[in-house]
């Protein structure tokens, strides 16, 4: 079957996106149904360089950082102080055939074929630079998220006959202070302290990227624009090649789990050789297996030959990985890890890159007295395939628990403004008994993504995906059809 993107429906979606309204009404809220998220906040300022170092091959459009210069300048002050308006407006049309391998009614309670999502995210942000005492900065924003018709996750099933959802809530509300040159002997911005509704990001989002929830009564499930914690206090130290921070946040998940996380993250850059990092975190939560859990994290990325006098052909070889261990006494003991190897041909036409990654997330043994189900905590969309693994299964079916995956990714830039990705995933269950099936062979999935960055403000993403069930998925979901899926998504932003 060919996935058809209907021009009239896509045009309607873009129109609705620009209007930012819904016939189902808008509810302004700040309760358990509310959302608090952003992808361009204080955390992004600190981690921008680290994220680029984590993935030097990544050249496609990054939806989280895309945005032209704001035309809404409100005030300009001394020493580059400013106050300006920001906007992110995006929306898409989604088409799914044989969802849930042909048994969508049996698995989500209703049929899903096609739906729309759109988000409007306006804000105001500013910064004031003192002459000798650093800089005060802050941001306030809200998100209006919308879904029309039933999404493939079934997140809006039960919200009327068609699942139409519109929800508006405060997104960011935080203030911070950076030291600037106040501690000049220790370097610029040696200290950075912030508090409020903001996002916390570590590395490439394996554990911490989005502390909020989307879909259900909040709308815009795939768009995922809500990312910030209900509140987060972050104290950062930046000294030479060393970055460290202390964090304490309360998640804004839905349904509310009253999850709070406190810990420390450390990173050290090794020049051309790469970087290493890690962290320790303690979790308090209403979720029994999570309450009191200790989390230990180690990660690295390296281009091992780049730092030495080796042939140029070896320089693009890159490895990266992460290992996380979770311990909660008699309640839970679990681990997850991944290793990735990549190579890029930057002097070849289209500048192709090839990456292989193996990721393992432990699953529960039903015969054990404690859980071995890895708790994926607050991962999110850093890039295609990180860490929603597969545009069908990773987005709508599987989480990063009781799962082992092989990923092969081929990327290319046919034009300076166009980035292509071709993915293959092989999914296996870590423990079939823990999933309630007999076979650990779950599914195969292929994805094609196309990102066109028209200019600094406007971008278009197209996705085509195909998933074929193996015995595990057939048994779990009660059917054996191949699942096909397509998406067209438009983003306009300035900041």
C-alpha positions in Angstrom: 0.0 0.0 0.0 1.2 3.5 -0.8 0.8 6.0 2.0 -1.0 9.0 0.5 -0.5 12.5 1.9 -3.7 14.3 0.9 -2.9 17.9 -0.2 -6.3 19.3 1.0 -5.8 17.8 4.5 -2.2 19.0 4.7 -3.3 22.5 3.7 -6.0 22.5 6.3 -3.5 21.4 8.9 -1.1 24.2 8.0 -4.0 26.7 8.2 -5.0 25.4 11.6 -1.4 25.5 12.8 -1.1 29.2 11.9 -4.4 30.1 13.5 -3.6 28.1 16.7 -7.2 27.6 17.5 -9.5 24.6 17.8 -13.3 24.2 17.6 -13.1 22.0 20.7 -12.1 25.0 22.8 -8.9 26.0 24.7 -8.5 25.5 28.4 -5.8 27.4 30.2 -4.5 25.3 33.1 -1.7 24.8 35.5 -2.8 21.5 37.2 -2.1 17.8 36.7 -3.4 18.1 33.1 -1.1 21.1 32.5 2.1 20.9 30.6 5.4 22.7 31.1 8.0 22.2 28.4 10.4 23.8 26.1 13.2 22.9 23.8 15.1 26.2 23.9 15.6 27.0 27.5 18.4 27.4 30.1 19.4 23.8 29.7 19.9 24.2 26.0 22.3 27.1 26.6 24.6 24.9 28.7 24.4 21.7 26.8 24.5 23.0 23.2 28.2 22.4 22.8 28.1 19.1 24.5 25.3 17.9 22.3 27.2 18.8 19.2 30.2 17.0 20.4 28.1 13.9 21.2 27.0 13.7 17.5 29.5 15.3 15.1 27.9 13.4 12.1 24.5 15.0 12.7 23.8 17.5 10.0 20.0 17.4 9.6 17.5 19.8 10.8 17.3 19.8 14.6 13.7 20.7 15.5 14.8 21.6 19.0 17.2 24.3 18.0 15.8 25.5 14.7 14.7 29.1 14.6 15.4 32.4 12.9 16.1 35.7 14.5 13.1 37.1 16.3 11.4 40.1 14.7 9.7 40.9 18.0 12.4 42.9 19.7 10.9 44.5 22.7 13.9 46.2 24.4 17.6 46.5 23.9 19.8 47.6 26.7 23.5 48.0 27.7 26.0 45.3 27.1 23.8 43.3 24.7 20.9 43.1 27.2 17.6 42.3 25.5 13.9 41.4 25.9 12.2 39.8 22.9 9.3 37.6 21.8 9.7 34.1 20.5 7.4 31.7 18.6 7.3 28.1 17.6 4.4 27.0 15.5 4.3 23.5 14.0 1.8 20.9 12.8 1.5 17.7 10.8 -0.7 15.2 9.0 -0.3 11.5 10.0 -1.5 8.5 8.1 -1.5 4.9 9.3 -2.5 1.7 7.7 -3.0 -1.6 9.6 -2.2 0.1 12.9 -1.2 -2.3 15.7 -0.6 -4.9 13.0 -4.3 -4.8 12.0 -5.8 -4.9 15.5 -6.0 -1.3 16.5 -9.5 -1.7 18.0 -8.4 -4.6 20.1 -5.3 -2.8 21.5 -6.3 0.9 21.9 -10.1 0.5 21.9 -10.8 2.4 18.7 -9.8 2.6 15.1 -7.0 4.9 14.0 -6.3 5.8 10.4 -5.2 9.4 10.1 -5.0 12.4 12.4 -3.6 15.9 12.7 -1.5 17.6 15.3 -0.5 21.2 15.7 1.2 23.3 18.4 1.6 27.0 19.0 4.3 28.0 21.5 4.8 31.8 22.0 7.1 33.2 24.7 9.1 36.1 26.0 12.7 35.8 27.0 15.3 38.3 28.2 18.7 38.9 29.6 20.3 41.7 31.5 24.1 42.0 31.7 25.5 43.8 34.7 28.7 45.7 34.3 30.7 43.5 36.7 28.2 41.1 38.3 27.2 38.7 35.5 23.9 38.3 33.8 20.3 37.7 34.9 18.1 35.8 32.3 14.7 34.3 32.2 11.8 33.1 30.0 8.1 32.8 30.1 6.0 30.8 27.6 3.0 28.7 27.1 2.0 25.8 24.8 -1.2 25.2 23.0 -1.3 21.6 21.8 -4.0 20.1 19.6 -5.0 16.7 18.1 -7.8 16.0 15.7 -8.9 12.4 15.3 -7.4 9.4 17.1 -3.6 9.1 17.2 -1.9 5.8 16.7 -0.9 5.6 20.4 -4.6 5.8 21.3 -3.7 8.6 23.8 -6.9 10.5 23.1 -9.3 7.6 23.0 -12.4 8.4 25.1 -12.2 12.1 24.5 -15.4 12.3 22.5 -16.2 10.3 19.4 -13.3 11.7 17.4 -10.7 12.3 20.1 -10.4 16.0 19.3 -8.3 17.6 22.0 -7.0 21.2 22.6 -5.1 22.2 25.7 -3.2 25.3 26.7 -0.8 25.6 29.7 2.1 27.6 31.0 5.3 26.1 29.5 8.3 28.0 30.9 8.6 30.3 33.8 12.2 30.4 35.1 14.9 32.9 36.1 18.6 32.4 36.2 22.0 34.0 36.8 25.3 33.5 35.1 28.5 34.8 36.6 30.0 36.2 33.4 33.4 37.6 34.1 32.8 37.9 37.9 35.1 35.0 38.6 37.5 35.9 35.7 40.3 33.7 36.9 38.0 30.7 36.7 36.7 31.5 33.2 33.6 33.1 31.7 30.2 31.9 33.1 32.0 29.7 35.7 28.7 29.5 37.6 25.1 29.4 36.3 22.1 29.0 38.6 18.5 28.8 37.5 15.1 27.8 39.0 11.6 27.4 37.6 9.7 25.5 34.9 12.5 24.4 32.6 13.9 21.4 30.8 16.8 19.3 32.0 19.0 17.6 29.4 21.9 15.1 29.9 24.0 13.9 26.9 21.8 12.7 24.0 18.7 12.2 26.2 19.2 8.5 27.0 17.9 9.2 30.6 17.0 12.9 30.8 15.5 15.0 28.0 11.8 15.6 28.6 10.3 15.8 32.1 6.8 16.4 30.9 4.1 14.3 29.0 2.2 14.9 25.8 -1.0 13.4 24.3 -4.0 12.4 26.3 -5.8 15.5 27.6 -2.8 17.6 26.6 -2.9 16.9 22.9 -0.2 16.8 20.3 1.2 13.4 21.2 3.9 13.1 18.5 4.8 16.8 18.5 6.0 16.4 22.1 6.5 20.1 22.6 5.9 19.9 26.4 9.3 19.0 27.9 9.9 21.0 31.0 9.7 19.9 34.6 7.0 21.3 37.0 10.0 22.9 38.6 13.7 22.4 38.3 16.7 23.9 40.2 20.0 23.6 38.3 23.4 24.8 39.5 26.1 24.5 36.8 29.9 24.9 37.0 31.9 25.4 33.8 35.7 25.3 34.3 38.0 24.6 31.3 37.3 21.1 30.0 35.1 20.3 33.0 31.3 20.8 33.2 29.3 19.8 36.3 25.9 20.5 37.6 23.6 19.8 40.6 19.9 19.3 39.8 16.6 18.8 41.6 13.4 18.6 39.7 9.8 17.5 39.9 8.4 15.9 36.8 5.3 17.2 35.1 4.1 13.8 33.9 0.5 12.8 33.1 -0.9 10.9 35.0 1.0 12.6 37.8 3.4 10.3 39.6 4.9 12.9 42.0 8.3 11.9 40.8 11.2 14.0 42.0 14.9 13.5 41.0 18.0 15.0 42.6 21.6 14.3 41.6 24.8 15.4 40.0 26.1 15.3 36.4 29.8 15.5 35.4 31.4 15.8 32.0 35.0 16.1 30.9 36.1 17.0 27.4 39.2 15.2 26.0 39.9 17.5 23.1 39.8 15.7 19.7 39.7 12.3 21.5 36.2 12.9 22.7 34.6 13.2 26.1 33.5 11.2 29.1 30.6 11.8 31.6 28.5 10.4 34.2 26.1 11.0 37.0 24.4 9.9 40.2 20.7 10.5 40.9 18.2 9.6 43.6 14.5 9.3 42.8 11.4 9.9 45.0 8.1 8.9 43.5 4.6 7.5 44.1 5.6 4.6 41.7 6.6 1.8 44.1 9.5 0.4 42.0 10.8 4.0 41.4 10.5 5.4 45.0 14.0 5.5 46.6 15.8 4.3 43.4 19.5 5.1 43.0 20.6 5.6 39.4 24.2 5.5 38.2 25.2 6.7 34.7 28.4 6.4 32.7 28.8 7.6 29.1 31.5 8.4 26.5 32.0 9.5 22.9 35.3 9.2 21.1 36.9 9.8 17.7 40.0 7.8 18.8 42.1 8.4 15.7 41.4 12.1 15.3 43.7 13.0 18.2 46.7 11.2 16.8 48.9 11.4 13.7 47.0 8.7 11.8 45.9 8.4 8.2 43.0 10.8 7.4 40.8 7.9 6.4 40.7 6.8 10.0 39.7 10.2 11.5 35.9 9.9 10.9 35.6 6.7 12.9 33.5 7.4 16.0 32.3 5.4 18.9 29.9 6.3 21.7 28.0 4.5 24.4 26.2 4.8 27.7 25.6 2.5 30.7 22.9 3.0 33.3 22.4 0.9 36.5 19.3 1.2 38.7 19.1 -0.1 42.2 16.1 0.0 44.5 16.8 -2.6 47.2 14.1 -5.4 47.2 12.0 -3.5 44.6 14.1 -3.2 41.5 17.5 -4.0 40.0 18.0 -3.2 36.3 20.4 -2.0 33.7 20.5 -0.5 30.2 23.2 0.3 27.8 24.1 1.0 24.2 27.2 1.1 22.0 27.4 2.8 18.6 29.9 2.9 15.9 29.9 5.4 13.0 31.8 6.5 9.9 31.4 9.6 7.8 32.6 10.5 4.2 32.6 14.3 4.3 34.5 14.6 1.0 32.2 12.3 -0.9 29.1 13.6 -2.8 26.1 13.9 -0.5 28.5 13.4 2.5 27.0 10.0 3.6 27.4 8.7 7.1 26.8 5.1 8.3 26.0 4.2 11.9 25.4 0.9 13.7 24.0 0.8 17.3 23.0 -1.9 19.7 20.9 -0.9 22.6 19.8 -3.2 25.5 17.1 -2.4 28.1 16.6 -5.1 30.7 13.2 -6.8 31.1 11.5 -8.4 34.1 11.8 -12.0 35.0 8.3 -12.9 36.4 9.9 -15.7 38.6 12.1 -13.2 40.4 11.1 -11.6 43.7 12.1 -8.1 42.5 11.6 -6.3 39.2 14.2 -6.2 36.5 12.2 -3.9 34.2 14.5 -1.0 33.4 12.9 2.3 34.2 13.5 4.6 31.2 12.7 7.7 33.3 12.6 10.9 31.1 14.2 10.2 27.7 13.1 12.1 24.6 13.6 13.1 21.0 17.1 14.4 20.6 17.4 13.3 16.9 15.7 10.7 14.7 16.3 7.4 16.4 17.4 9.0 19.7 15.5 7.8 21.8 12.2 7.0 20.2 13.5 3.9 18.4 11.5 3.6 15.2 8.8 6.0 14.0 6.2 3.2 14.4 7.2 1.0 17.3 9.3 3.5 19.2 6.7 6.2 19.0 3.5 4.3 19.5 4.1 0.8 20.9 7.4 0.2 22.8 9.2 2.0 25.5 12.8 1.6 26.4 12.3 -1.3 28.7 12.4 -5.1 28.1 13.9 -4.4 24.7 17.0 -5.1 22.7 17.5 -3.4 19.4 19.8 -3.3 16.4 19.8 -0.1 14.4 21.5 0.7 11.1 21.3 4.3 9.9 22.5 5.7 6.6 22.4 9.5 6.3 23.1 11.8 3.4 22.8 15.5 2.3 21.8 15.6 -1.3 21.5 19.4 -1.0 22.8 21.8 1.6 19.2 22.3 2.9 18.1 18.6 2.6 19.0 15.8 5.0 18.0 12.2 4.5 18.0 9.2 6.9 17.3 5.6 6.1 16.9 3.4 9.2 16.6 -0.4 9.8 15.6 -1.7 13.2 15.6 -5.3 14.5 13.6 -5.5 17.7 13.8 -8.4 20.2 12.4 -8.6 23.7 14.9 -9.0 26.5 12.5 -11.3 28.4 9.6 -12.7 26.5 7.9 -14.1 29.7 8.0 -10.6 31.2 6.1 -9.3 28.1 3.6 -12.1 28.4 4.5 -13.9 25.2 6.5 -17.0 24.2 8.8 -15.6 21.5 11.4 -12.8 22.0 11.5 -12.1 18.2 9.3 -9.0 18.0 9.5 -7.0 14.8 11.5 -5.4 12.0 11.1 -1.8 11.0 12.3 0.5 8.2 12.1 4.3 8.3 12.9 7.0 5.7 13.1 10.6 7.0 13.6 13.7 4.9 14.3 17.1 6.5 14.2 20.3 4.3 15.4 23.5 6.0 14.0 26.2 3.8 15.5 29.0 5.9 16.3 29.8 9.5 12.6 29.8 10.4 10.9 27.4 8.1 11.4 23.6 7.9 9.5 20.6 6.6 9.9 16.9 7.6 8.6 13.9 5.8 8.5 10.4 7.2 7.7 7.0 5.7 7.8 3.9 7.8 7.0 0.1 7.5 6.9 -2.4 10.3 6.7 -6.2 10.0 5.6 -8.2 13.0 7.5 -11.3 14.2 6.0 -14.0 16.5 6.3 -11.9 19.7 4.3 -9.0 18.3 1.8 -11.3 16.6 1.1 -13.0 19.9 1.0 -9.8 21.9 -1.3 -7.8 19.7 -3.5 -10.5 18.1 -2.9 -9.9 14.4 -0.1 -10.2 11.8 -0.6 -7.4 9.2 2.3 -5.2 8.1 2.0 -1.7 9.6 2.6 1.3 7.2 2.8 4.9 8.3 3.5 8.3 6.8 3.8 11.8 8.1 4.2 15.4 6.8 5.3 18.0 9.4 5.9 21.7 9.1 7.7 24.0 11.6 8.0 27.8 11.7 10.0 29.4 14.5 12.0 32.4 15.6 13.7 33.1 18.9 
